[in-house]
């Protein structure tokens, strides 16, 4: 059954901590599922293939926009899940597919409902801003064969506004399904800890100085290997 599903993880090559975050995210997925297909969304490779050519500096990560190429990269077929690299999974990620696949939706996500950010700056020093549907696009279950997801092409992803992409204006509102927030638990924003299936260190994780003791840091730190822990702390 896993052969039908693909997980795409955002990748940022800009610094060691971001690269390490990707590795930890992938390891946490592999702990619970050894066989599911995982694809790294590498912006540079997409640029080299002429699949991404956006020429602005508005993204906070290298995958700010490339995440929306997932349906295209999945050949507009089957189902695919995208997640940011600052996730730690504490469940079998295939549960998201099994629990939330519904052909009437173009996409499903956790519909976070908050109106302000906990800090003025992100973990990498960039200004933190609130906007409608913030963090909805940090975890997206794509119905890649849906007509609306076919609006996401290399041309639109490279040219459309951030609002059109991240606020999911490329589909109708009634085509957006809802995933339980336990699969995109915003560390520092939610307090109900009874069930957490995926920790999302959206404001900063232990790979950044000053965030070594962030809530649930131990969940992330357990996946470090060899000398990685010494290299960041």
N, C-alpha and C positions, 0 to 999 in steps of 0.2 A: 504493500500500500504506500510506503514511503516514496516509491519511485515516481509517484504522481506529483509529489510535493517538492518544492525547492525553497530554501531559506536564503535570503540575500541579506548580508550585513554591510552596513556602511563602513568605509575604510578611509582614514585620514592619515596621510604620510607626513604631515607637517612637523610632527615631533614624536619623540620616543614614547611619551605617555599615551598619545592617541593610538599609536601602533599597538602598544601593550593592551590598551582597552579592547581593541579588536580581538587580540589573542585570547584574552580572558573570556570575552563573550562567546567565542567559538568553543573554547574548552568546556564552558558551562553547559552548552547545548550538547556536546559530545558525551558528557557525563551520563546523560539520560537517554541519548539516542545516538548510537554509533554509526548509523547507516544513512540518515537523511542527507540529501544533497545540500551543501552549503556553498554559496558563491560570494566572493568578496567583490564589492562594488568599488573598483579602483578607477578613480577619475582619469588618471594619466593614461591608462590603457584605453579608456573610452575616447579620450581626445585623439590618441594615435590612430584609432579606427574611424575617426570622423563621425562618431556617434554623439559627441558632446562638444560644443564650441561656444558656450556662453562666455561673453566677454565683459563681465562685471565683477565687482568685488563685494557683493552683498551677502554672500553665504558665510555662515559662521563655521562651517566645516566643509571639507572637500565633497561631502555627499549631501549637502543641503539640497541640491537640485537633482543630482544623478539618481537618487532613490526613485524618482518618478519614471525612470527608464525600465523599471522591473518588468512591466507587462511586455514591452518590446523585447527585452533580453530573454523573456520566457516564451518568445515566439507567439504571443497573444493566445496562449493555450494553457489549459489546466489552472492550477492555483499556486500562488507564490506568496510567501510572507517576507516582509521587510522589517528589520529592526535596526535602531541606532547601535553603535558599537559600545555605548556606555550602559549596556544591559548585562545583568547576570541572571541566567535562567535557573529556576529551582524546580523544574518539572520537565516532562517530556514535551518538547515543543510541538510535536505532532498533535497534541491535545487541542491546540488552537484550530488546526484544520478540522479535526474531528468534531469539535463543538460548535464551530461558527461558519462552516461552509453553507451558503444558501445562494442558489443561482439568481435570486431576484436582486441581489446586491452586486454592485460593481466593486465595492470595497467595504471592508469592515475595520473598525478601529475602536480604541478606547476614547470615548467622547468626554475628555477631561473638561470639568466645569469649574474654573477658577478665574479670578479677575485681577490678580496681581502676582508679581514674582517675589520670591523670598529675598533676593539680593539684587543690587544694582548692576552687578557685573557677573559674567559667566566665569567658569573655572579657568579659562585661558585669558582673562582680562578684557574680553570684549563686552560691550554694553549689553545688558540684559533688557529685553523689551517684552511687554505683553502685547498679544494680538489675538483676535478671535480665533478659536479652534487651535490655540497653542498646544503643541505636543500631540495633536491628533495624528500627525504624519510620522511620529517617531516609531510607531508600530502599525503596519498596514497589511491586511490580508487582501490581496488582489485576486479578483476573479478575472484572470487575464484574457479570457475569451469574450467578456462582456463588451457590448458595443461602446459603452462610455469609456472603458479603459483604453480603447483604441484611439481616443483623443490624445493619449500620452505617447508622443512620437519623439524622435531625436530633434525634430524641428520645433515642436511646441515646448519641450523641456528646455531647449536652449534659448528660446525667445520669449516665452510667456512670463508674466509678472509673478513674483513670489506669492502674491495673494491668490492668483488663479490656481497655482499649483498646491500650496499648503492648505488653503481653505477649501480645496477640493471642488472648485468651481467647474472642473472638467466633467463633473457628473451632477445629476440631480440630487437634491438632499434626500429624497426618498430612496435613493440607491446606495445610501451609506448605512451599513449595518453597525451594530454596537457590540463590542467585546468587553467582557468584564474587566474592571480596572486592576484586578489581581494579576493580570498579564502585562500590565504597564504601570507598576506601582511607583509613583513618583516619590522618591526618597526625599523626606523633608516637607512634603505636602500632605501626605495621607498618614493617619494615625491608627487605622484599624489593621492590626498586624496578624489577625487570626489566620488568614490565608493569603500568602504572597507567592505567586507563581513566577514572577519576573521582577527583579529590582532594577529600577531605572534611575541612575545617578545624574539626573538632568542638570543640577546646579553645580556638580563637581564630585569627582570620585577620588579614591585614595591614590591614584596615579598623579595627582597634582598637589604641590606643596600647599599646606594650609587646610587640606581636606583629608589628612591622614586618619582623623577620628570621626569622619562623617558617619551618620547613622548607618548601620548595616555594613560598615567597612569590612568586617570579618568575612562577610559573604563573598566579597570580591577578592580579598587577600588570599583566601584559601586556594585560589587557582594559580597563584604565582609559582613558578618553577625555577630551579637552579638558583642563580643570583639575582633574579628579577626584583625581589623585595628590597635587597640592599641597594639596588640601582635607583630606586625611586624614593626611598625614605632616608 
